[in-house]
Amino acid sequence: MRVVITGGAGFIGKLLAAKLLERSVLTDAAGQVREISELVLVDIVAAQNESWLDDRRVTQVVGDITDRNVLASAVTPSTGSIFHLAAVVSGQAEADFDIGMRVNVDSTRTLLELTRLLAAPPKFVFTSSVAVFGGALPAVLTDDQILTPQGSYGAQKAMCELLVSDMSRRGMIDGRSLRLPTVTVRPGKPNKAASSFASGIIREPLAGVDSVCPASPDARMWCLSPSRVVDNIIIGHEAPASALPYTRSISVPGITVSVREMVESLRRVAGETVAARVSWQLDPVVDRLVSSWPQAFTADRGKSLGMTTDASFDDIVRAHIDQ
Ligand SMILES: NC(=O)c1ccc[n+]([C@@H]2O[C@H](COP(=O)([O-])OP(=O)(O)OC[C@H]3O[C@@H](n4cnc5c(N)ncnc54)[C@H](O)[C@@H]3O)[C@@H](O)[C@H]2O)c1
């Protein structure tokens, strides 16, 4: 069957593509284990410099998902699964409301509408975020916490979660929205996510570069390593619809770490000289967004499906160094 990843040239999209190629099979909406015969990456930029791009199953559609034709060229009748990852991230969606609405909401709706035209409803995995919650929150959130986003990115993710659940209830898709924790450590360059510093304060010092942290050291974040996130996305895909009876939204398990604890982990794992490359300069916009996000979840629904977390932030730092 054909599997489509939007945002396939992005950080998580590329890791997911590599994992799916290695795995070779997925369970379709009818519960049948199917060979992945085609893996289609849709992104505004082309994925490059990955050995698996030579795999004969991989094709790329390079274009803007706000253009319906781009999405229509990827979603063909043999499409059995769609992983919808393409998005503008939190900092950009907050800075530019219109771009956030067009990419994060309008394009998601277009993609969902295209899936309705398929003879058999596909599995549809939407990557949501803990940013759907904010404001006065309990210390630990259950899966059924009401959605109270405090930024446009979170509001856009929340709208799409409701659409995914409703269209699944109607049998138009077999959807699931996975609320990912902050994924760290992200390799490469900083991105426009408000949480980007959570990777920067580990990645840059390890590369011998100074890093300025814009959030308070006391800010606490719900985090997960890239490889665990990809494993949990696949577990979310594989879960039977019967395990998600009244909502398709799942808070993905993670660990709670303060920014200060992140730097302490860096000091333990890589030494004082490396940790000393982190300095602090509060950016009120970043600090407000990050402080509005939830810090801990029971994540019972995800755990009951088999999703797992990293053992500690030290392990997350070590995993990044090993890579
Ligand atoms: N990384 C995290 O910490 C995190 C946390 C929670 C949720 N998420 C969600 O997971 C998904 C993937 O995140 P990521 O970290 O890989 O982000 P990323 O920015 O690395 O990847 C997103 C990809 O979407 C593509 N894209 C953006 N606008 C597009 C457009 N108009 N047309 C086509 N492609 C477009 C980008 O080119 C990019 O390759 C996103 O939906 C994000 O909101 C990520």
The ligand as a Tripos MOL2 file, in Angstrom:
@<TRIPOS>MOLECULE
LIG
   44    48     1     0     0
SMALL
NO_CHARGES

@<TRIPOS>ATOM
      1 N1          9.4450   18.6880   17.2520 N.am      1 LIG1
      2 C1          8.6580   18.8630   18.3060 C.2       1 LIG1
      3 O1          9.1360   19.1100   19.4340 O.2       1 LIG1
      4 C2          7.1660   18.7550   18.1620 C.ar      1 LIG1
      5 C3          6.3730   18.7870   19.3260 C.ar      1 LIG1
      6 C4          5.0020   18.7100   19.2010 C.ar      1 LIG1
      7 C5          4.4320   18.5840   17.9460 C.ar      1 LIG1
      8 N2          5.2130   18.5490   16.8370 N.ar      1 LIG1
      9 C6          4.5750   18.4380   15.5080 C.3       1 LIG1
     10 O2          5.1980   17.3860   14.7950 O.3       1 LIG1
     11 C7          5.2120   17.7010   13.4010 C.3       1 LIG1
     12 C8          6.6230   17.5840   12.8450 C.3       1 LIG1
     13 O3          7.4720   18.4440   13.5890 O.3       1 LIG1
     14 P1          9.0020   18.6320   13.2240 P.3       1 LIG1
     15 O4          9.7060   18.9500   14.4810 O.co2     1 LIG1
     16 O5          9.4720   17.5250   12.3740 O.co2     1 LIG1
     17 O6          8.9180   19.9780   12.3810 O.3       1 LIG1
     18 P2          9.7960   20.4250   11.1340 P.3       1 LIG1
     19 O7          9.6170   21.9090   11.0340 O.co2     1 LIG1
     20 O8         11.1620   19.8700   11.1840 O.co2     1 LIG1
     21 O9          9.0440   19.7220    9.9350 O.3       1 LIG1
     22 C9          7.8610   20.2390    9.3870 C.3       1 LIG1
     23 C10         7.9850   20.1160    7.8920 C.3       1 LIG1
     24 O10         6.7960   20.6820    7.3170 O.3       1 LIG1
     25 C11         7.1940   21.3170    6.1270 C.3       1 LIG1
     26 N3          6.2280   22.3520    5.7680 N.ar      1 LIG1
     27 C12         5.9370   23.4800    6.4720 C.ar      1 LIG1
     28 N4          5.0650   24.2140    5.7800 N.ar      1 LIG1
     29 C13         4.7950   23.5320    4.6310 C.ar      1 LIG1
     30 C14         3.9870   23.7990    3.5200 C.ar      1 LIG1
     31 N5          3.2440   24.9160    3.4210 N.pl3     1 LIG1
     32 N6          3.9580   22.8940    2.5220 N.ar      1 LIG1
     33 C15         4.7090   21.7690    2.5850 C.ar      1 LIG1
     34 N7          5.5040   21.4640    3.6280 N.ar      1 LIG1
     35 C16         5.5490   22.3460    4.6330 C.ar      1 LIG1
     36 C17         8.5400   21.9420    6.4360 C.3       1 LIG1
     37 O11         9.2720   22.2170    5.2510 O.3       1 LIG1
     38 C18         9.1750   20.8800    7.3130 C.3       1 LIG1
     39 O12        10.0130   20.0290    6.5770 O.3       1 LIG1
     40 C19         4.5950   19.0890   13.2690 C.3       1 LIG1
     41 O13         3.2300   18.9290   12.9570 O.3       1 LIG1
     42 C20         4.7500   19.6760   14.6470 C.3       1 LIG1
     43 O14         3.7520   20.6420   14.9050 O.3       1 LIG1
     44 C21         6.5740   18.6310   16.9140 C.ar      1 LIG1
@<TRIPOS>BOND
     1     1     2 1
     2     2     3 2
     3     2     4 1
     4     4     5 ar
     5     4    44 ar
     6     5     6 ar
     7     6     7 ar
     8     7     8 ar
     9     8     9 1
    10     8    44 ar
    11     9    10 1
    12     9    42 1
    13    10    11 1
    14    11    12 1
    15    11    40 1
    16    12    13 1
    17    13    14 1
    18    14    15 2
    19    14    16 1
    20    14    17 1
    21    17    18 1
    22    18    19 2
    23    18    20 1
    24    18    21 1
    25    21    22 1
    26    22    23 1
    27    23    24 1
    28    23    38 1
    29    24    25 1
    30    25    26 1
    31    25    36 1
    32    26    27 ar
    33    26    35 ar
    34    27    28 ar
    35    28    29 ar
    36    29    30 ar
    37    29    35 ar
    38    30    31 1
    39    30    32 ar
    40    32    33 ar
    41    33    34 ar
    42    34    35 ar
    43    36    37 1
    44    36    38 1
    45    38    39 1
    46    40    41 1
    47    40    42 1
    48    42    43 1
@<TRIPOS>SUBSTRUCTURE
     1 LIG1         1 GROUP 0 **** ****
